[in-house]
Structures are given as structure tokens and as C-alpha cells.
């Protein structure tokens, strides 16, 4: 094959939503799902999908939309972008009631759980109301949903707008709750609890002919690491679990699928979180060790999409690349500059495609320079938005550049910070490095049997940052920061 063949291949985009709009065949036929994740989410009990940013969570949601929206099923994606967390927390009770009632932490958690169930029940009823058999439900349920429609809460798939509508006093005052009729002089807390019971009753007793799948996405774009957000999103996790269990018990053909970034999931607090993860979770972990080249899922993904584009079976590393690059197998050389996630791998191969001439003339190192500076650095920076405090990302990157080594230590970073007049406490430096470790931007180096052992979060899910060990900067970040050196993976 010639270079034009390689240029024709559509490896994909950084965003699955873009693929869904412009290259749906990549999601339909260029997708790896050996473990049947899609079927388990649609027909089984799994509902929680988690992994690193860029590991394919949104792609799974988009594939469900693509495959099942046109069939005898209703699939709708709801987003948490632009979500108003403080407004959400105030929905269950008025400010005066909150100040007078001496709410404990436990009561606040309960309120968040209840409020989320209300919001999700409203969204579900909106989906149910589009079912061709909905008009066969009881007059009470139909009337209840009609009132929700009149108040404008079923008209969109943006949960933030549902919260805005339901938080207004006029919303409750303007219509009667299901089987309950109450005076508007009652407290806001009592009104919302009455609505909670009514919504639960309506959802649990509805009858529909088509299965409904609600996909909750967009958590990645709103991470700010505040206590309010952690409480609110912990409530979302709890409410999703409660509703899904109840829907299954009541045999209502509906389900909520929650897509969550792994480092965000680790922050959430619920006494039953690990049980939810074990029983209902699907982790997107692409790292594979000791596997033959053509059995590595990230390589299979590239080959599958190449074959789809060219209309025949293709192995890109046999057809278009030399076996070795910089004294390492080319596929290993490329993988080392990623965090073993599809977004990194697809972006890297797209950069290589831009400068590709032929196997002998294409300079992969030049493509990696562009990938590291134009993509990897910015991707890590984006993941730290809202998690790190303002200025901390630029500060830590500046320290790495000043030290100008690919291996360092927390203590050395602290001393360099002090040297330039920016004293940082051990706890703050440890917090910053932990955040970088959790997204794979740095790893640890320890000595085991007189050998260096490199540990990264994307390679070892249960590892954690160790301030006593040396720190190693990810290869792509080394390139972007122009620090000298490299390292061999064990």
C-alpha cells in the first residue's frame, strides 16, 4: 500500500460526540467491545461506566444512542454542563428553614439524594410521555405529566434547566401534586417532600411499551472539587442506584446510565459506593501488559478503523511503519507516549498521519513533538481545571521546567519553589502531585531488587502517589516541557 492509502484512513476524533455527528460508522463498526459492555448496559444490570478522561465513556453513550435510538427503544442523553450546584442544594428547603432547622451533615446528604431522585424522575417522566402507549396510563399520571409539561420542565434534556424551573416558588404553587392537594402556605420543605412522593409514585407505576435508557454525561466538564459539588454528585450516584434498583423491582423497562470520570468517582462519598462499583460498575481500563502486539486493544482499535476506511483487513504496523523507531518496536514506542487510552492514541496517530510520507521517510519523533506540545500538555491542563487552585498548574509545570530533569522528588520541587520565592507546604505540594498522578501526568519510581520500578495510575488502578518515592514525568509531558532524558519501562 502507498502513502495515499494511509492518508485515507479515518482513525477518529478526540470527541465521541463529533464522531456521532460526522463519522457514525466509526462508532458502529470501528468499536471494540469484547466484554459486551453495551449489551450489559442496555439489557443487564450494569449502569455505572467509569475510567480516565478520554477512555471512551462518552463513546459508549454515543454508541448506545446510535444503535438503539432507531429501534424499539427510547435513548436520550442528559448533560450536567452549566450545572448550578448551590441552587440545587437549596431546592429541598427554604433558606430560613435551613438556618432554623440546624441541618446536620446527614440531613443534607438525605436532601441531596431526595432532590436528585426528583430531578431524575422528572426527566424519566419526560421520556415516558413520548411512549406510544403512554396515553393508556391512569388519568392521574397523565394529568400529573401534563402539569409538568405546562410548567416547562419536560421540554429539554439539560438537567440544569430542570433544576432552575423546579427551584422556583411559582413552580410548586401553580399546580397540584399528583393525588395530593395542599395549601401554598405550607412550608417549602413539606411541598418538596410531597412532590418527591408523588414523582416516585408516578414513575414506579407508569406503563410504557418501549424500553427507556437515560444517559447522564458531562460530569467531566464541571469538576471544581468543592465540598458542595462533592456532596451534590455523591447524591447523584446514590439516587441513580436507588432509582435503577426500584425500576428493576417494579419491572418498569427503564434505566439510568451514569458516565463518570474515575478520579471524580474516587472523590465521591457514599457508604455503599464500593458495593455499587462492584455490582453495577464497568471500568474502562485499556492498559494491557505482556500481550502480543495485534492483541492489544488500542492497536486493534486502530487496525479495525483502518480496515473500515480501506474496505479490507489491514494491519497498519505491517503495512505502513518500520518495525523499529529509536531502537524500540514502533508500536511500543508510540504507546509509551500515551496513557493507554483511546483519545491519546487516536490523537497521536492523527499527528503521524499529517506528516506521513512513507515508512522510511516519516519522522514519528516530529509528530510526537507536535502531539506532546499541542495536545498532551493542554489535555492534562484541562483535566486540572477546577481541581487545582488557580495558578497551581502553571506553577508546577514551571518547577519541572526549571529543574529540567525527567526524574525528581517532592523535596527537590519544594526546595526549587522556595528558591524562586514561592514557598509551598509539604501538604500542598503532595496534593498537587497527587492530582497529577491520578491523571497519569506523573508517576513514581521505586527500587525493587536493585531495579527501578515505574508506577503510573493508568498502569496500576489501585496505586497511589507516594511522596517518599522519586517522581517521573510522563514521556509526552517531558517533550512538552523540553526536559532532558527518557526512561525505559520495566
Backbone torsions as a table, in degrees:
resi	resn	phi	psi	omega
1	UNK	NA	153.7	-178.1
2	UNK	-105.0	178.7	-176.4
3	UNK	-63.4	-30.6	179.1
4	UNK	-62.6	-35.3	177.1
5	UNK	-61.6	-43.3	180.0
6	UNK	-65.5	-37.7	179.9
7	UNK	-66.3	-24.5	-177.9
8	UNK	-78.1	-17.6	-173.2
9	UNK	-69.9	134.0	174.9
10	UNK	-101.7	101.7	-178.6
11	UNK	-83.6	-19.8	177.0
12	UNK	124.4	-179.9	-178.0
13	UNK	-116.7	167.2	178.4
14	UNK	-69.3	-26.8	-175.3
15	UNK	-114.4	125.0	-180.0
16	UNK	-65.2	-28.4	177.8
17	UNK	-63.4	-37.4	177.3
18	UNK	-65.6	-42.4	177.2
19	UNK	-61.6	-41.0	179.8
20	UNK	-60.7	-37.7	-178.5
21	UNK	-77.6	-43.7	-168.3
22	UNK	-112.4	-24.5	-179.5
23	UNK	-134.8	58.7	-176.1
24	UNK	-60.4	-25.7	179.4
25	UNK	-63.0	-28.9	178.4
26	UNK	-65.8	-36.8	177.7
27	UNK	-77.1	-30.9	-177.5
28	UNK	-78.9	-50.9	-172.5
29	UNK	-114.6	-11.1	179.4
30	UNK	-109.8	49.3	-172.0
31	UNK	-129.0	140.6	178.4
32	UNK	-104.8	120.4	179.2
33	UNK	-147.5	61.3	-176.8
34	UNK	-64.4	-27.6	-175.0
35	UNK	-95.2	4.6	176.8
36	UNK	68.9	36.0	-178.4
37	UNK	-60.0	-42.8	-176.8
38	UNK	-61.1	-46.9	-179.1
39	UNK	-63.9	-37.3	179.8
40	UNK	-67.4	-35.7	178.3
41	UNK	-72.3	-35.5	-177.3
42	UNK	-82.6	-43.4	-172.7
43	UNK	-114.7	-18.1	-177.4
44	UNK	-95.7	-157.6	-176.0
45	UNK	-97.8	-11.2	-177.0
46	UNK	-68.5	142.6	177.7
47	UNK	-143.9	-12.5	-175.5
48	UNK	-108.0	116.0	178.6
49	UNK	-111.7	124.1	-177.5
50	UNK	-140.1	152.8	179.9
51	UNK	174.5	177.7	176.6
52	UNK	-59.9	154.3	172.5
53	UNK	-59.6	130.1	-177.7
54	UNK	91.3	5.5	-178.2
55	UNK	-87.2	-7.3	174.6
56	UNK	113.6	17.8	179.9
57	UNK	-63.6	-51.0	-179.4
58	UNK	-65.6	-32.0	177.7
59	UNK	-62.4	-38.3	177.8
60	UNK	-64.7	-45.2	177.8
61	UNK	-61.9	-41.4	-179.5
62	UNK	-68.2	-35.9	178.4
63	UNK	-67.1	-38.5	176.3
64	UNK	-62.2	-43.7	176.5
65	UNK	-57.8	-46.4	-175.5
66	UNK	-65.3	-45.0	-173.0
67	UNK	-80.5	-29.3	-169.0
68	UNK	-116.5	-12.9	-179.0
69	UNK	-64.7	-30.7	-178.1
70	UNK	-89.6	-3.6	-179.3
71	UNK	-97.4	-165.0	-177.1
72	UNK	-79.5	59.5	-173.7
73	UNK	-157.9	149.5	175.3
74	UNK	-110.1	121.4	179.5
75	UNK	-123.5	128.4	178.7
76	UNK	-141.0	137.1	179.7
77	UNK	-101.0	130.4	176.3
78	UNK	-113.3	143.2	-175.6
79	UNK	-117.1	151.0	175.1
80	UNK	-103.9	14.2	176.5
81	UNK	-63.4	144.8	-179.6
82	UNK	61.2	26.9	-176.7
83	UNK	-73.5	135.8	-177.9
84	UNK	-97.2	94.5	-175.3
85	UNK	-68.0	-45.5	178.9
86	UNK	-60.8	-40.9	178.2
87	UNK	-62.3	-41.3	178.7
88	UNK	-59.0	-45.5	-177.1
89	UNK	-66.1	-21.3	-179.6
90	UNK	-91.7	1.4	-174.2
91	UNK	-69.7	-35.5	-170.6
92	UNK	-76.1	-15.9	-178.6
93	UNK	-159.3	155.7	-178.9
94	UNK	-76.2	164.0	-179.7
95	UNK	-61.9	-40.4	-179.4
96	UNK	-65.8	-39.7	178.3
97	UNK	-65.8	-37.3	-179.8
98	UNK	-64.1	-42.5	-177.9
99	UNK	-72.4	-29.6	-177.5
100	UNK	-87.8	-23.0	-172.1
101	UNK	-89.8	-7.0	176.5
102	UNK	56.3	50.6	-177.6
103	UNK	-57.9	133.4	174.3
104	UNK	-88.0	169.3	176.1
105	UNK	-56.6	-41.8	-178.4
106	UNK	-62.0	-42.2	179.7
107	UNK	-66.3	-36.5	178.2
108	UNK	-63.9	-40.7	177.1
109	UNK	-62.3	-44.5	178.9
110	UNK	-60.6	-42.8	178.5
111	UNK	-61.2	-43.7	179.0
112	UNK	-61.6	-42.8	179.0
113	UNK	-60.9	-46.8	179.9
114	UNK	-62.7	-44.6	-178.0
115	UNK	-62.9	-42.2	177.4
116	UNK	-62.1	-41.2	178.7
117	UNK	-60.6	-39.0	177.4
118	UNK	-62.7	-48.0	-178.6
119	UNK	-61.1	-45.6	-178.5
120	UNK	-69.3	-35.0	176.4
121	UNK	-64.4	-40.8	176.9
122	UNK	-60.9	-45.5	180.0
123	UNK	-62.7	-41.0	178.0
124	UNK	-63.5	-43.6	179.8
125	UNK	-62.2	-34.0	175.3
126	UNK	-62.5	-40.2	176.7
127	UNK	-69.0	-42.5	-179.4
128	UNK	-60.8	-35.4	-174.8
129	UNK	-66.5	-16.9	178.1
130	UNK	-87.7	-4.1	-178.8
131	UNK	-70.1	138.3	-179.1
132	UNK	-62.2	-20.9	-179.3
133	UNK	-98.8	5.2	-174.0
134	UNK	-62.5	-34.7	-177.0
135	UNK	-67.9	-4.7	176.9
136	UNK	-90.5	-0.4	175.8
137	UNK	-73.6	169.7	-178.8
138	UNK	-60.4	155.1	178.9
139	UNK	-61.8	-32.5	179.9
140	UNK	-63.4	-45.9	179.9
141	UNK	-65.9	-42.8	179.4
142	UNK	-61.9	-42.1	179.5
143	UNK	-65.8	-39.8	179.2
144	UNK	-61.0	-47.1	-179.7
145	UNK	-67.2	-37.6	176.7
146	UNK	-59.0	-40.0	178.3
147	UNK	-65.5	-38.8	177.0
148	UNK	-63.0	-40.6	179.4
149	UNK	-64.7	-43.2	-179.4
150	UNK	-61.7	-30.1	179.7
151	UNK	-88.5	3.8	170.1
152	UNK	77.6	19.9	-177.3
153	UNK	-96.4	-5.4	-178.7
154	UNK	-108.7	15.0	-170.0
155	UNK	-95.2	0.5	-178.0
156	UNK	-153.9	171.8	-179.7
157	UNK	-110.9	28.2	177.3
158	UNK	-104.6	110.5	-176.4
159	UNK	-63.2	-28.8	179.7
160	UNK	-64.5	-35.3	179.0
161	UNK	-72.3	-33.7	175.1
162	UNK	-62.9	-43.2	177.9
163	UNK	-61.5	-44.6	-179.9
164	UNK	-59.0	-42.2	-180.0
165	UNK	-67.3	-46.6	-173.4
166	UNK	-75.8	-15.3	-179.0
167	UNK	-82.9	-12.3	-177.4
168	UNK	-78.8	139.5	179.3
169	UNK	-60.5	-36.0	-178.0
170	UNK	-65.2	-24.8	-179.4
171	UNK	-60.8	-49.0	-179.7
172	UNK	-71.7	-37.9	-173.9
173	UNK	-69.9	-21.7	-170.8
174	UNK	-90.1	-4.3	177.1
175	UNK	-153.4	160.4	-177.6
176	UNK	-89.8	140.5	-179.5
177	UNK	-77.8	119.8	171.4
178	UNK	25.0	-110.7	-179.6
179	UNK	-93.0	2.1	-175.2
180	UNK	-107.3	136.7	175.6
181	UNK	-124.5	126.7	-174.8
182	UNK	-137.9	160.8	177.9
183	UNK	-80.2	143.3	-178.9
184	UNK	-72.1	-6.2	176.7
185	UNK	-79.8	-10.9	177.0
186	UNK	-63.1	160.2	-178.6
187	UNK	-67.4	155.2	178.9
188	UNK	-61.5	-37.8	179.8
189	UNK	-60.0	-47.1	-179.5
190	UNK	-64.6	-39.0	178.8
191	UNK	-61.8	-45.4	-178.2
192	UNK	-69.3	-34.6	176.9
193	UNK	-69.4	-34.4	174.7
194	UNK	-65.2	-41.5	178.5
195	UNK	-65.3	-40.3	177.5
196	UNK	-54.6	-49.4	-179.8
197	UNK	-62.4	-39.8	-178.4
198	UNK	-68.6	-41.7	178.3
199	UNK	-63.6	-43.8	178.6
200	UNK	-59.8	-43.1	-178.9
201	UNK	-65.5	-42.2	-179.8
202	UNK	-63.5	-47.5	-178.0
203	UNK	-64.8	-41.9	-175.1
204	UNK	-74.4	-17.1	-178.2
205	UNK	-110.9	1.8	-178.8
206	UNK	-69.8	153.4	176.2
207	UNK	-124.9	123.4	-179.5
208	UNK	-134.6	157.7	-176.3
209	UNK	-96.3	-24.0	-177.5
210	UNK	-109.2	143.1	175.8
211	UNK	-69.3	141.2	179.2
212	UNK	-114.5	130.7	174.9
213	UNK	-120.5	116.6	174.5
214	UNK	-100.3	125.0	-179.9
215	UNK	-107.6	122.5	178.7
216	UNK	-102.4	117.1	-176.8
217	UNK	-133.7	178.8	175.7
218	UNK	90.3	6.7	177.9
219	UNK	-65.5	-30.4	-177.8
220	UNK	-61.1	-31.9	-171.1
221	UNK	-85.6	-2.6	-174.6
222	UNK	-123.9	14.5	-177.7
223	UNK	-66.9	122.5	174.6
224	UNK	-132.8	-0.2	170.5
225	UNK	62.3	20.0	176.7
226	UNK	-84.8	159.7	179.3
227	UNK	-62.6	-36.5	178.7
228	UNK	-60.8	-47.8	-178.2
229	UNK	-64.1	-41.3	179.9
230	UNK	-62.0	-42.9	178.0
231	UNK	-62.7	-45.0	-176.2
232	UNK	-65.9	-46.6	-178.5
233	UNK	-71.8	-28.8	172.8
234	UNK	-64.0	-38.3	175.8
235	UNK	-64.1	-37.1	177.2
236	UNK	-62.3	-44.4	178.6
237	UNK	-60.0	-46.5	-178.9
238	UNK	-63.6	-46.4	-177.5
239	UNK	-64.8	-39.6	178.0
240	UNK	-60.1	-43.8	178.4
241	UNK	-62.5	-47.9	-178.0
242	UNK	-61.9	-45.4	-178.0
243	UNK	-65.9	-44.7	-179.2
244	UNK	-61.7	-40.7	178.6
245	UNK	-64.7	-43.1	-179.7
246	UNK	-66.7	-42.3	177.9
247	UNK	-59.1	-42.3	178.6
248	UNK	-65.4	-42.0	-179.4
249	UNK	-65.4	-38.8	-179.0
250	UNK	-84.2	-1.0	-179.8
251	UNK	58.6	35.1	171.6
252	UNK	-85.4	122.3	-174.4
253	UNK	-75.1	69.4	-178.8
254	UNK	-147.8	157.5	-177.6
255	UNK	-158.1	148.0	174.5
256	UNK	-108.6	126.7	176.8
257	UNK	-107.6	124.2	-176.7
258	UNK	-109.1	124.3	179.0
259	UNK	-104.9	121.4	-171.2
260	UNK	-138.7	134.1	174.9
261	UNK	-64.2	138.7	-172.4
262	UNK	-63.4	-42.7	-179.1
263	UNK	-68.0	-29.3	174.8
264	UNK	-71.2	-42.8	177.6
265	UNK	-58.2	-38.1	179.1
266	UNK	-62.0	-27.7	-178.9
267	UNK	-79.2	-24.7	-173.0
268	UNK	-69.5	151.1	-173.8
269	UNK	-122.3	118.9	174.4
270	UNK	-157.5	134.6	-177.6
271	UNK	-60.9	-21.2	-178.9
272	UNK	-109.8	17.7	-175.0
273	UNK	-59.3	-47.1	-177.2
274	UNK	-64.4	-35.3	177.0
275	UNK	-65.0	-40.7	176.6
276	UNK	-61.0	-45.1	-179.4
277	UNK	-62.6	-45.4	-177.9
278	UNK	-65.9	-43.0	-173.8
279	UNK	-85.7	-32.7	-169.6
280	UNK	-126.9	3.0	-174.0
281	UNK	-96.5	150.8	172.6
282	UNK	-126.7	115.9	179.2
283	UNK	-96.3	131.0	177.3
284	UNK	-91.9	94.0	-177.6
285	UNK	-118.4	111.0	-174.0
286	UNK	-97.2	-7.0	-177.4
287	UNK	-72.9	129.7	178.5
288	UNK	-133.6	130.3	-178.6
289	UNK	-116.2	142.6	178.2
290	UNK	68.3	30.4	-177.9
291	UNK	-114.1	139.8	177.6
292	UNK	-59.7	150.1	-174.8
293	UNK	-48.4	-52.2	-172.4
294	UNK	-76.7	-3.1	175.8
295	UNK	-101.7	-4.1	177.0
296	UNK	-72.7	126.5	-172.0
297	UNK	-60.9	-36.4	177.9
298	UNK	-66.1	-36.1	175.4
299	UNK	-70.2	-41.9	177.4
300	UNK	-59.6	-38.2	178.7
301	UNK	-61.9	-45.9	178.3
302	UNK	-62.5	-45.0	-178.9
303	UNK	-66.0	-37.1	179.9
304	UNK	-65.3	-40.7	179.9
305	UNK	-73.7	-32.8	175.3
306	UNK	-65.4	-43.2	179.4
307	UNK	-64.0	-38.0	178.4
308	UNK	-64.8	-42.3	-178.8
309	UNK	-68.9	-38.8	-174.2
310	UNK	-94.6	-6.0	175.4
311	UNK	74.7	20.3	176.8
312	UNK	-160.9	162.5	-179.4
313	UNK	-64.2	129.4	-177.7
314	UNK	-137.3	138.0	168.2
315	UNK	-114.8	106.7	-170.5
316	UNK	-63.7	-28.7	-177.5
317	UNK	-78.7	-21.5	172.2
318	UNK	-84.0	-36.5	-172.4
319	UNK	-85.9	-36.0	-165.8
320	UNK	-122.6	-4.7	-176.0
321	UNK	-130.1	152.2	169.4
322	UNK	-71.4	157.1	-175.4
323	UNK	-67.4	-33.6	-176.0
324	UNK	-122.2	144.4	171.5
325	UNK	-133.1	123.9	-178.8
326	UNK	51.4	46.7	175.6
327	UNK	64.1	22.9	176.5
328	UNK	-136.0	148.5	174.7
329	UNK	-50.8	132.5	-172.6
330	UNK	-57.6	-42.2	-178.7
331	UNK	-65.7	-36.1	177.2
332	UNK	-69.6	-40.0	178.7
333	UNK	-58.0	-43.0	179.8
334	UNK	-69.6	-44.6	-179.2
335	UNK	-59.8	-35.5	-178.4
336	UNK	-62.7	-21.5	179.0
337	UNK	-92.8	7.7	176.1
338	UNK	-116.0	176.5	171.4
339	UNK	-105.1	25.4	179.4
340	UNK	57.1	49.2	174.2
341	UNK	-133.1	151.8	-176.1
342	UNK	-58.0	-40.6	-176.5
343	UNK	-60.6	-44.4	178.6
344	UNK	-62.8	-46.6	-174.8
345	UNK	-65.9	-42.6	180.0
346	UNK	-66.4	-41.0	179.3
347	UNK	-65.0	-39.3	179.4
348	UNK	-65.1	-45.6	-178.7
349	UNK	-67.0	-31.0	175.9
350	UNK	-66.9	-36.4	176.7
351	UNK	-67.3	-40.1	177.7
352	UNK	-63.8	-39.4	-178.9
353	UNK	-61.9	-34.0	-178.2
354	UNK	-63.0	-35.8	-175.3
355	UNK	-107.1	6.5	-174.1
356	UNK	-66.2	129.8	173.9
357	UNK	-112.6	-61.6	170.0
358	UNK	-162.3	179.2	-174.4
359	UNK	-58.4	-32.5	-175.6
360	UNK	-86.5	-26.3	-171.5
361	UNK	-105.9	-15.4	-179.0
362	UNK	-74.5	127.7	-179.2
363	UNK	-95.6	96.8	-178.3
364	UNK	-62.6	-33.6	179.4
365	UNK	-61.0	-36.1	178.4
366	UNK	-66.4	-40.2	177.8
367	UNK	-65.3	-38.0	179.7
368	UNK	-66.8	-36.0	175.3
369	UNK	-57.9	-46.4	-179.5
370	UNK	-67.1	-44.3	178.4
371	UNK	-58.9	-44.0	-176.8
372	UNK	-67.3	-44.1	-176.6
373	UNK	-79.9	-42.0	-172.8
374	UNK	-87.0	-23.5	-176.5
375	UNK	-120.0	-59.3	-167.9
376	UNK	-61.5	-47.8	-179.9
377	UNK	-57.7	-48.6	-179.0
378	UNK	-65.9	-34.6	179.1
379	UNK	-65.1	-44.3	177.2
380	UNK	-64.3	-42.3	178.8
381	UNK	-59.7	-44.1	179.4
382	UNK	-61.3	-37.7	-178.9
383	UNK	-68.6	-21.3	179.8
384	UNK	-89.9	-8.4	179.7
385	UNK	-61.4	125.3	179.3
386	UNK	84.4	-20.4	179.1
387	UNK	-92.6	-48.2	171.8
388	UNK	-83.3	154.9	175.0
389	UNK	-73.1	157.8	-179.1
390	UNK	-52.7	129.3	176.1
391	UNK	88.2	-13.5	-175.4
392	UNK	-69.8	-36.5	-179.3
393	UNK	-64.8	-49.4	178.8
394	UNK	-59.7	-37.6	-179.0
395	UNK	-64.0	-48.1	-176.6
396	UNK	-70.4	-35.1	177.0
397	UNK	-66.0	-37.5	177.7
398	UNK	-64.1	-39.0	178.2
399	UNK	-63.1	-45.3	178.2
400	UNK	-58.3	-42.8	-179.4
401	UNK	-65.1	-39.8	-178.7
402	UNK	-68.6	-40.4	178.0
403	UNK	-67.8	-33.8	173.4
404	UNK	58.5	41.0	175.0
405	UNK	-135.8	147.4	178.3
406	UNK	-81.6	-17.5	174.8
407	UNK	-121.7	134.1	-178.8
408	UNK	-150.9	-162.0	177.8
409	UNK	-143.0	161.5	178.4
410	UNK	-61.1	-41.7	-178.9
411	UNK	-62.2	-40.8	-180.0
412	UNK	-64.2	-38.5	177.6
413	UNK	-65.3	-41.0	178.8
414	UNK	-62.2	-42.0	-179.9
415	UNK	-67.9	-39.3	178.5
416	UNK	-65.3	-39.5	177.5
417	UNK	-61.2	-43.4	179.5
418	UNK	-65.2	-36.9	-179.9
419	UNK	-61.7	-34.6	-178.9
420	UNK	-96.2	14.5	173.8
421	UNK	82.0	24.7	-179.4
422	UNK	-130.7	77.9	-176.8
423	UNK	-69.6	131.1	-179.2
424	UNK	-124.6	134.0	179.7
425	UNK	-69.1	157.9	177.8
426	UNK	-59.0	-39.6	-179.3
427	UNK	-65.4	-43.6	-179.5
428	UNK	-66.5	-41.4	178.2
429	UNK	-64.2	-41.1	177.7
430	UNK	-62.6	-38.5	178.1
431	UNK	-64.5	-45.0	-179.3
432	UNK	-62.6	-46.0	-178.3
433	UNK	-68.8	-32.7	176.1
434	UNK	-63.3	-41.9	178.9
435	UNK	-63.3	-41.3	177.6
436	UNK	-67.1	-37.8	178.8
437	UNK	-63.5	-40.3	-175.2
438	UNK	-67.4	-20.5	177.2
439	UNK	-106.5	8.1	174.6
440	UNK	82.2	13.2	179.9
441	UNK	-78.1	-28.4	173.9
442	UNK	-134.9	161.2	175.3
443	UNK	-133.0	-177.9	175.7
444	UNK	-111.0	152.8	173.8
445	UNK	-123.3	126.4	176.8
446	UNK	-128.5	161.1	178.7
447	UNK	-98.9	120.6	178.2
448	UNK	-130.1	119.0	-178.2
449	UNK	53.6	45.3	178.4
450	UNK	61.9	22.5	176.6
451	UNK	-127.0	149.0	174.7
452	UNK	-74.3	131.7	176.2
453	UNK	-117.7	120.6	-178.5
454	UNK	-96.6	131.6	-179.6
455	UNK	-125.4	125.2	174.1
456	UNK	-124.5	150.4	-177.7
457	UNK	-61.2	-37.6	-178.2
458	UNK	-73.1	-15.0	176.2
459	UNK	-93.1	-32.8	-178.2
460	UNK	-132.0	97.2	-174.1
461	UNK	-52.1	-38.8	-172.7
462	UNK	-95.4	7.7	176.6
463	UNK	-76.4	162.2	176.8
464	UNK	-142.8	158.1	-178.6
465	UNK	-61.7	134.9	179.4
466	UNK	-118.8	110.6	-176.3
467	UNK	-67.2	-16.5	-179.5
468	UNK	-82.0	-22.2	179.7
469	UNK	-88.0	162.4	173.2
470	UNK	-66.0	158.6	177.8
471	UNK	-108.9	137.0	173.7
472	UNK	-120.3	133.7	179.3
473	UNK	-83.1	136.5	178.5
474	UNK	-55.4	144.0	-175.6
475	UNK	-53.4	-43.8	-179.0
476	UNK	-66.5	-35.7	177.8
477	UNK	-71.8	-32.2	173.3
478	UNK	-57.8	-45.1	179.4
479	UNK	-62.0	-47.4	-176.7
480	UNK	-63.8	-35.9	-178.2
481	UNK	-88.6	-8.0	-179.9
482	UNK	58.7	42.2	173.4
483	UNK	-93.2	145.7	-174.7
484	UNK	-75.6	157.5	169.7
485	UNK	99.2	170.6	176.6
486	UNK	-154.9	-176.2	178.7
487	UNK	-152.8	157.2	176.5
488	UNK	-95.4	135.3	174.8
489	UNK	-77.0	144.7	179.6
490	UNK	-74.0	NA	NA
